[in-house]
Amino acid sequence: EEWALDVIRHRGLPYVSTAPRDNAGADERYVGIDERAAARSAAAHVAGLGHRRVALLADSVLPDAPAGPLTVAGVDQVPHPTTRGRLAGFADAFAEVGVGWAELTVVNAPGNSRKAAAAAIAELFDQPAPPTAVLAGSDVLALGVLDALAARPAHDRPTVSVTGFDDVPEAAAAGLTTVRQPAEEKGRIAAELLLDPPADPAAGHVLLPTALVVRDSTGPVPRS
């Protein structure tokens, strides 16, 4: 993303980013959400249900990382700003209940697809103590987790709470707990900022609200 913005800026082309950036200049325009706070709301919900053995699933966590669990020294090592923000929000909520970053299992999916998510998470469910909850960085990935669970024999299917992010149309049908963000409004405001830039640069920095949507895919931590 950064290299693309560098090219656009070098050519003097107008642009609006659809994700806030830590290093955005005062005259740059963007519209997005507070990724970290939004992700924290989902994780706080899961933590409040008693879950402490948790996996965080995202795509492209580290460059060229293989599918499956991986070691990440800290969330600041994650290069993609959206993925970094969501993982940081998840970690914030669990830190508040005494679960540190090193105690969370970070899982990499080599692409934002259901198939990639199912393949990346499957081995965790074969462990003696599988995670009781999986927090995914997108609804697509979360639906892949549900696919992986559904593919297991009923007698060997752990009870796992799953959350997503975005609230795509398929999320409601799957009963997926997720974070809803106003995607259509984001696109509309981005177009307005591009076609009719505000005179006040501060008005070109827009953060939109999100909402946690609780459905059937999350519940209390299962008893041993």
C-alpha positions as CSV (number, residue, x, y, z in Angstrom):
1,E,0.0,0.0,0.0
2,E,2.7,2.4,0.9
3,W,4.6,2.0,-2.3
4,A,1.4,2.6,-4.3
5,L,0.8,5.8,-2.3
6,D,4.3,6.9,-2.9
7,V,3.9,6.5,-6.7
8,I,0.6,8.4,-6.6
9,R,2.1,11.2,-4.6
10,H,5.1,11.4,-6.8
11,R,2.9,11.8,-9.9
12,G,0.8,14.5,-8.1
13,L,-2.4,12.6,-8.5
14,P,-5.4,13.2,-6.1
15,Y,-6.3,10.3,-3.9
16,V,-8.3,9.3,-0.8
17,S,-7.1,6.4,1.3
18,T,-9.8,4.1,2.7
19,A,-7.7,3.2,5.7
20,P,-6.2,5.7,8.3
21,R,-2.4,5.5,8.4
22,D,-0.2,6.2,11.4
23,N,2.0,8.6,9.3
24,A,-0.8,10.4,7.3
25,G,0.0,14.0,6.7
26,A,-2.3,16.8,7.7
27,D,-3.2,17.4,4.0
28,E,-3.9,13.8,3.2
29,R,-7.5,12.6,2.9
30,Y,-8.7,9.3,4.3
31,V,-11.9,7.7,5.4
32,G,-12.0,4.5,7.5
33,I,-12.6,3.1,10.9
34,D,-10.6,2.7,14.1
35,E,-9.4,-0.8,13.3
36,R,-7.9,-1.4,16.7
37,A,-10.9,-0.2,18.8
38,A,-13.3,-2.2,16.6
39,A,-11.2,-5.4,17.0
40,R,-10.9,-4.8,20.7
41,S,-14.7,-4.8,21.0
42,A,-14.9,-8.3,19.5
43,A,-12.1,-9.6,21.7
44,A,-13.6,-8.1,24.8
45,H,-16.8,-9.9,24.1
46,V,-15.0,-13.2,23.8
47,A,-12.8,-12.6,26.8
48,G,-16.0,-11.7,28.8
49,L,-17.3,-15.2,28.0
50,G,-14.3,-16.7,29.8
51,H,-12.1,-17.6,26.9
52,R,-8.4,-17.5,27.5
53,R,-7.0,-20.2,25.1
54,V,-7.4,-18.2,21.9
55,A,-6.2,-18.2,18.3
56,L,-5.9,-15.0,16.2
57,L,-6.3,-15.7,12.5
58,A,-5.3,-13.2,9.8
59,D,-4.1,-13.3,6.3
60,S,-0.6,-12.3,5.3
61,V,0.5,-11.7,8.9
62,L,4.2,-11.7,7.9
63,P,5.7,-11.6,4.3
64,D,6.0,-15.1,2.8
65,A,4.8,-16.7,6.1
66,P,3.6,-20.3,5.7
67,A,0.0,-21.3,6.5
68,G,-0.7,-22.2,10.1
69,P,0.6,-21.0,13.5
70,L,3.6,-18.8,13.5
71,T,5.8,-16.9,16.0
72,V,5.5,-13.2,15.9
73,A,7.7,-11.3,18.3
74,G,5.2,-8.5,18.7
75,V,2.2,-7.0,16.9
76,D,4.5,-4.1,15.8
77,Q,6.3,-6.6,13.5
78,V,3.1,-7.1,11.3
79,P,3.7,-4.9,8.2
80,H,0.1,-4.5,6.9
81,P,-1.6,-1.6,8.8
82,T,-5.1,-3.1,8.8
83,T,-3.9,-6.5,9.9
84,R,-1.7,-4.9,12.5
85,G,-4.5,-2.8,13.9
86,R,-6.9,-5.7,14.2
87,L,-4.4,-8.0,15.9
88,A,-3.4,-5.2,18.2
89,G,-7.1,-4.7,19.2
90,F,-7.5,-8.4,19.9
91,A,-4.4,-8.3,22.0
92,D,-5.5,-5.2,23.9
93,A,-8.6,-6.9,25.2
94,F,-6.9,-10.1,26.3
95,A,-4.1,-8.2,28.0
96,E,-6.8,-6.6,30.1
97,V,-7.7,-10.0,31.5
98,G,-4.2,-11.1,32.0
99,V,-3.5,-13.0,28.7
100,G,-0.3,-11.6,27.2
101,W,0.7,-11.5,23.5
102,A,3.0,-14.6,23.9
103,E,0.1,-16.6,25.2
104,L,-2.1,-15.9,22.1
105,T,-1.7,-18.2,19.1
106,V,-1.2,-16.2,15.9
107,V,-2.3,-18.1,12.8
108,N,-1.4,-17.1,9.3
109,A,-3.7,-17.7,6.3
110,P,-1.9,-17.2,2.9
111,G,-4.9,-15.3,1.5
112,N,-8.3,-14.0,2.5
113,S,-10.3,-17.1,1.5
114,R,-12.4,-19.7,3.3
115,K,-10.2,-22.4,1.9
116,A,-7.0,-20.8,3.1
117,A,-8.5,-20.2,6.5
118,A,-9.7,-23.8,6.9
119,A,-6.3,-25.2,5.9
120,A,-4.4,-22.8,8.2
121,I,-6.5,-23.5,11.3
122,A,-7.2,-27.2,11.0
123,E,-4.1,-28.5,12.8
124,L,-5.0,-26.5,15.9
125,F,-8.1,-28.6,16.4
126,D,-6.0,-31.8,16.5
127,Q,-4.0,-30.6,19.5
128,P,-4.7,-32.0,23.0
129,A,-5.8,-28.5,24.2
130,P,-7.3,-26.7,21.1
131,P,-8.3,-23.1,21.3
132,T,-11.7,-22.5,22.7
133,A,-12.1,-19.4,20.5
134,V,-10.8,-18.1,17.2
135,L,-10.8,-14.4,16.4
136,A,-10.5,-13.9,12.6
137,G,-9.5,-10.7,10.9
138,S,-12.3,-11.0,8.3
139,D,-15.6,-12.7,7.9
140,V,-14.3,-14.7,5.0
141,L,-11.6,-16.2,7.2
142,A,-14.1,-16.8,10.1
143,L,-16.4,-18.7,7.7
144,G,-13.4,-20.8,6.7
145,V,-12.9,-21.7,10.4
146,L,-16.6,-22.7,10.6
147,D,-16.0,-24.8,7.5
148,A,-13.0,-26.6,9.1
149,L,-15.1,-27.4,12.2
150,A,-18.0,-28.6,10.2
151,A,-15.7,-30.9,8.2
152,R,-14.7,-32.8,11.4
153,P,-16.7,-35.9,12.6
154,A,-19.4,-34.8,15.1
155,H,-17.7,-36.9,17.9
156,D,-14.4,-35.1,17.3
157,R,-15.6,-31.5,16.8
158,P,-14.5,-29.1,19.6
159,T,-16.8,-26.4,20.8
160,V,-15.1,-23.2,19.5
161,S,-16.4,-19.6,19.6
162,V,-15.6,-17.8,16.3
163,T,-15.7,-14.1,15.4
164,G,-15.2,-12.3,12.2
165,F,-14.9,-8.7,10.9
166,D,-16.9,-6.8,8.3
167,D,-20.4,-8.3,8.6
168,V,-20.7,-9.5,5.0
169,P,-24.1,-10.9,3.9
170,E,-23.0,-14.5,4.5
171,A,-22.2,-13.7,8.1
172,A,-25.8,-13.4,9.2
173,A,-26.8,-16.7,7.5
174,A,-23.9,-18.5,9.3
175,G,-24.8,-17.0,12.7
176,L,-21.4,-15.3,12.8
177,T,-20.6,-12.9,15.6
178,T,-18.7,-10.1,13.9
179,V,-17.8,-6.4,13.7
180,R,-20.0,-4.4,11.3
181,Q,-18.3,-1.6,9.4
182,P,-20.1,0.8,7.1
183,A,-18.5,-0.2,3.8
184,E,-21.0,1.5,1.5
185,E,-20.7,4.8,3.5
186,K,-16.9,4.5,3.4
187,G,-17.0,4.4,-0.4
188,R,-19.5,7.2,-0.7
189,I,-17.5,9.5,1.6
190,A,-14.2,8.6,-0.1
191,A,-15.7,9.7,-3.5
192,E,-17.0,12.9,-2.0
193,L,-13.6,13.7,-0.5
194,L,-12.0,13.0,-3.9
195,L,-14.4,15.0,-6.0
196,D,-15.0,17.9,-3.6
197,P,-12.1,18.2,-1.2
198,P,-12.9,20.1,2.0
199,A,-11.3,23.5,2.6
200,D,-10.3,22.4,6.1
201,P,-7.7,19.6,5.9
202,A,-8.9,18.2,9.2
203,A,-12.3,17.5,7.6
204,G,-10.5,15.2,5.2
205,H,-9.7,12.8,8.1
206,V,-12.9,10.8,8.6
207,L,-13.4,7.9,11.1
208,L,-16.7,6.0,10.9
209,P,-18.4,4.1,13.7
210,T,-18.5,0.3,13.9
211,A,-20.7,-2.0,15.9
212,L,-20.3,-5.4,17.4
213,V,-23.0,-7.8,16.2
214,V,-23.4,-10.8,18.5
215,R,-24.8,-14.0,17.0
216,D,-24.7,-17.7,17.7
217,S,-21.0,-18.4,16.8
218,T,-19.9,-17.2,20.2
219,G,-20.7,-18.6,23.7
220,P,-19.3,-19.3,27.1
221,V,-16.1,-21.2,27.3
222,P,-16.9,-24.9,27.4
223,R,-16.5,-26.8,30.7
224,S,-13.7,-29.4,30.7
